[in-house]
Amino acid sequence: MKVTEIIKKSLDGGELSVEEIAALFCVPLFSDESGLVLAASRRKSEAASEGSAEIHGQVGMNIAPCPKNCKFCAFAAVNGVFQDKKELPLEEVIQRAKNFERDGANAVFLMATGDYPFAKFAERSREVRRALQPDTIMIANVGDFSYDEAKTLKEAGYAGVYHAVRLGEGKDTSIPVERRMETIRHAKEVGLRVGTCLEPVGTEHSIQELVEKTVITREIRPAYSGAARRIPLPGTSLAAHGIVSEARMAHILAVVRLALGYDTPANCTHEPNVAGAAAGANLFWAESGSNPRDTHEETDAQRGMTTKICRVYFEEAEWNTLSGPSRFYREHSYTQNKIG
Ligand code: SF4
């Protein structure tokens, strides 16, 4: 099938086959056809989200040498970036969450490392929930959890979670793919909406793996998918592969957008950039505290961006940014208008 026909099928609401997704990933950058892919992705993003982009703010609560050893992560014990366990005092977590709320973030994420005690995460979450406005959307970004723990997250006041089957899962991490999928199932079973992503994309990943993981994100029927690149951490084994350019990431996130249906309103990319937003990314993250892609304990004023910078990037890419609580994490808040 020609690229133009694949694009039309996607815009008409058809589900692309693995061969069709692979064909889109194979389109050369800066070719006429690549331009069509980027334009179609942008149009589909605007239709699926009714023209609104969102900025979510994440508070990284702790740093630790994490035994899960995901090789792309600054917290992986094997990478030796952080030797000691440290965490923000609860009052500081609350203050930073409130700062995101004040600055107009559409949702507030709390993130902890994969080895962080679940009960403590839940307890802190309840305190943060009490301190925020009742309509502020809270999202958990934590390690794998059981069905009962999913219920606890829901009861603590979360609307959803971020969770992904990462590229290289089970090979560059010690976590089996099935464990990640199980956690996603638990979240959905208790009514937590799931956001996910094709990440962390490296230069060495094959088209086959990009397609395979894109299809996994589609099968989740998530609030959003998208694509994010891996940040090389100096001195780590994966750093030798370098970094995927923002131009290539724009093409990759555009293909992911076209591979997912209109029932997924959003398409994320990280870190925030104008090229990605122009190509159809409509969800960015601002960050405070710890960050798995940063070698500084505090990502503020380092790799982490503010809500203000994210908003400027969206403006530069001609997106309107939503005011008020996130719609991406609320089911049935879109009419799912199709284009094409
Ligand atoms: S990605 Fe999560 S589970 Fe993996 S090493 Fe980092 S903190 Fe641990």
Boltz pocket constraint, residues with backbone or C-beta under 6 A from the ligand:
constraints:
  - pocket:
      binder: B
      contacts: [[A, 66], [A, 67], [A, 68], [A, 69], [A, 70], [A, 73], [A, 74], [A, 75], [A, 76], [A, 77], [A, 112], [A, 113], [A, 114], [A, 115], [A, 143], [A, 173], [A, 292]]
      max_distance: 6.0
